[in-house]
Amino acid sequence: MARNLLIALLLLVAFGCKKKFSDDDTTLYKWKRDLYRARVKDDGPAIFYSRDPKVSRNPDAVFLSSEEVVLTEYRKDKQQDSIYKASGKTQVYKYEKIAQQ
């Protein structure tokens, strides 16, 4: 009984914490997009623990590049997730909204 309760609690936490993508795939925004990579550590792997980390407070983030792009909220979320997964959790995009198009 206790084991089933623990499994149910873990499933609830796992699915409750999953970030959902925005539903807005029509309104275009201009974004400043910065690419960061995780710093290599002596005692562990070079990974980010989230696809949307607080890079400004993360001393292990190394700035790579910056550019301005025009995307919807939905496409921004998809790209942010895509680079995070494709790089093996070693690279992330940080987006800052500049203006609505």
C-alpha positions in Angstrom: 0.0 0.0 0.0 2.7 2.5 0.9 4.7 1.5 -2.2 1.6 2.3 -4.4 1.1 5.6 -2.7 4.8 6.5 -3.2 4.6 5.6 -6.9 1.4 7.6 -7.4 3.1 10.6 -5.7 6.2 10.4 -7.9 4.0 10.2 -11.0 2.0 13.2 -9.9 5.2 15.2 -9.3 6.8 14.1 -12.6 3.8 15.0 -14.7 2.9 18.1 -12.7 6.3 19.7 -13.2 6.4 19.3 -17.0 6.5 22.7 -18.7 3.8 23.1 -21.3 4.4 25.0 -24.6 2.5 28.2 -25.3 -0.7 28.0 -27.3 0.0 31.2 -29.3 1.3 30.2 -32.7 -0.1 33.2 -34.6 1.3 36.4 -32.9 4.9 37.2 -34.0 7.4 38.7 -31.6 10.9 39.9 -32.1 13.2 38.1 -29.7 16.8 38.6 -28.6 18.2 35.0 -28.5 21.4 34.1 -26.7 23.0 30.7 -26.9 24.8 29.3 -23.9 26.7 26.1 -23.2 27.4 24.4 -19.9 30.9 24.7 -18.5 32.9 21.5 -18.2 33.4 20.5 -14.6 36.1 18.4 -13.0 33.8 16.4 -10.8 30.7 16.0 -13.1 29.2 16.3 -16.5 28.7 19.6 -18.3 24.9 19.8 -18.3 22.1 22.2 -17.6 19.3 20.9 -15.4 16.6 22.8 -17.2 15.9 23.9 -20.7 15.1 27.4 -19.4 17.7 28.0 -16.7 18.3 31.3 -14.9 21.5 31.8 -16.9 22.4 35.2 -15.3 22.7 33.5 -11.9 24.4 30.4 -13.3 28.2 30.6 -13.1 28.6 27.5 -15.2 27.0 29.1 -18.3 29.3 30.2 -21.1 28.0 32.7 -23.6 28.4 31.6 -27.2 26.3 33.9 -29.5 23.5 36.3 -29.8 21.0 37.2 -32.5 17.6 38.7 -33.1 14.8 36.4 -34.5 11.1 36.8 -35.2 9.1 33.9 -33.8 5.8 33.1 -32.2 5.7 32.1 -28.5 5.0 28.4 -29.5 8.0 28.3 -31.9 10.2 29.9 -29.3 9.3 27.2 -26.8 9.9 24.5 -29.4 13.3 25.8 -30.4 14.3 26.2 -26.8 13.3 22.5 -26.1 14.9 21.3 -29.4 18.4 22.8 -28.8 18.4 21.5 -25.2 17.5 17.9 -26.2 19.7 17.8 -29.4 22.8 19.0 -27.5 22.4 16.4 -24.7 21.5 19.2 -22.2 24.7 21.1 -22.8 23.3 24.1 -24.7 20.3 26.4 -24.1 18.7 29.4 -25.7 17.8 32.3 -23.5 15.1 34.5 -25.0 14.2 38.1 -24.3 11.1 39.6 -25.9 11.9 42.9 -27.7 8.7 43.8 -29.5 5.5 42.5 -31.1 5.6 42.4 -34.9 
